[in-house]
Amino acid sequence: AIFSVLSLGFFNLVFMLGPYLGILGVLLALFVSAIVIIAAGIFTVFAPFLSTIFPDIIITGNISAVALILSGIGVSSLGILLFIFDIFIGKKIFSGTVRYLNWNLDILKNGMKNS
């Protein structure tokens, strides 16, 4: 029983923790990028109005206000879709983690029954 606990703990620590933390890091990066894309789209929607207040800071160039507003709506929509996708992937990762932990518990229980 002790051997199965130690070997399973060592296996999880050495072979599973690194890739799992990497996957969680990628998921966190996707969430942050989705939020930044949404914020960029919102800023692009308000850029024509803000350029009249702060003409030295916000320069829209020769792009029309309608094009900026519509592209800002499109970019925000893309960010919202990415955020929804991130939630879906996060749920799948969570359910996979729970299944893996239950599998580990089954191994430990069966290892203790056989001892």
C-alpha positions as CSV (number, residue, x, y, z in Angstrom):
1,A,0.0,0.0,0.0
2,I,2.8,2.4,0.9
3,F,4.7,1.5,-2.2
4,S,1.7,2.2,-4.5
5,V,1.2,5.6,-2.8
6,L,4.8,6.5,-3.1
7,S,5.2,5.4,-6.7
8,L,2.0,7.0,-7.8
9,G,2.9,10.3,-6.0
10,F,6.4,10.2,-7.7
11,F,4.9,9.6,-11.1
12,N,2.4,12.4,-10.7
13,L,5.0,14.8,-9.5
14,V,7.6,14.1,-12.1
15,F,5.6,13.3,-15.3
16,M,2.2,14.9,-14.8
17,L,2.7,18.2,-12.9
18,G,4.9,19.9,-15.5
19,P,2.6,19.4,-18.5
20,Y,-0.5,20.1,-16.4
21,L,1.0,23.4,-15.2
22,G,1.9,24.2,-18.8
23,I,-1.6,23.5,-20.0
24,L,-3.0,25.8,-17.2
25,G,-0.5,28.5,-18.2
26,V,-1.7,28.3,-21.8
27,L,-5.3,28.5,-20.6
28,L,-4.6,31.5,-18.5
29,A,-2.8,33.2,-21.4
30,L,-5.9,32.6,-23.6
31,F,-8.2,34.1,-21.0
32,V,-5.9,37.2,-20.7
33,S,-5.6,37.6,-24.4
34,A,-9.4,37.3,-24.8
35,I,-9.9,40.1,-22.2
36,V,-7.3,42.2,-24.0
37,I,-8.9,41.7,-27.4
38,I,-12.3,42.7,-25.9
39,A,-10.8,45.8,-24.4
40,A,-9.0,46.7,-27.7
41,G,-12.3,46.4,-29.5
42,I,-14.1,48.6,-27.0
43,F,-11.3,51.2,-27.3
44,T,-11.6,51.1,-31.1
45,V,-15.3,51.7,-30.9
46,F,-14.7,54.8,-28.8
47,A,-11.6,56.0,-30.6
48,P,-13.4,58.4,-33.0
49,F,-15.0,60.1,-30.1
50,L,-11.9,60.2,-28.0
51,S,-9.8,61.5,-30.9
52,T,-11.9,64.7,-30.9
53,I,-11.2,65.2,-27.1
54,F,-7.5,64.1,-27.2
55,P,-6.3,64.8,-30.8
56,D,-2.6,64.6,-29.8
57,I,-2.8,61.3,-28.1
58,I,-5.3,59.3,-30.2
59,I,-4.6,59.6,-33.9
60,T,-7.1,57.8,-36.2
61,G,-5.5,58.8,-39.5
62,N,-7.6,58.7,-42.6
63,I,-9.9,55.9,-41.3
64,S,-13.5,56.9,-41.1
65,A,-15.4,56.9,-37.9
66,V,-17.9,54.3,-39.2
67,A,-15.1,51.9,-40.2
68,L,-13.5,52.3,-36.7
69,I,-16.7,51.6,-34.9
70,L,-17.6,48.6,-37.1
71,S,-14.1,47.1,-36.8
72,G,-14.2,47.7,-33.0
73,I,-17.5,45.8,-32.8
74,G,-15.9,43.0,-34.9
75,V,-12.8,42.8,-32.7
76,S,-14.9,42.8,-29.5
77,S,-17.1,40.0,-30.9
78,L,-13.9,38.0,-31.7
79,G,-12.7,38.5,-28.1
80,I,-16.1,37.4,-26.7
81,L,-16.0,34.3,-28.9
82,L,-12.5,33.5,-27.7
83,F,-13.6,34.0,-24.1
84,I,-16.5,31.6,-24.6
85,F,-14.1,29.1,-26.2
86,D,-11.8,29.5,-23.2
87,I,-14.6,28.7,-20.8
88,F,-15.5,25.6,-22.8
89,I,-11.8,24.4,-22.8
90,G,-11.5,25.2,-19.1
91,K,-14.5,23.0,-18.4
92,K,-13.0,20.2,-20.4
93,I,-9.7,20.5,-18.6
94,F,-11.5,20.5,-15.2
95,S,-13.5,17.4,-16.0
96,G,-10.3,15.7,-17.3
97,T,-8.6,16.6,-14.0
98,V,-11.4,15.2,-11.9
99,R,-11.4,12.0,-14.0
100,Y,-7.6,11.7,-13.6
101,L,-7.8,12.2,-9.8
102,N,-10.7,9.6,-9.5
103,W,-8.5,7.2,-11.5
104,N,-5.7,7.8,-9.1
105,L,-8.0,7.1,-6.2
106,D,-9.2,3.9,-7.8
107,I,-5.6,2.8,-8.2
108,L,-4.8,3.6,-4.6
109,K,-8.0,1.8,-3.4
110,N,-7.3,-1.3,-5.5
111,G,-3.7,-1.3,-4.4
112,M,-4.7,-1.3,-0.8
113,K,-7.2,-4.1,-1.4
114,N,-4.5,-6.3,-3.0
115,S,-2.1,-5.7,-0.1
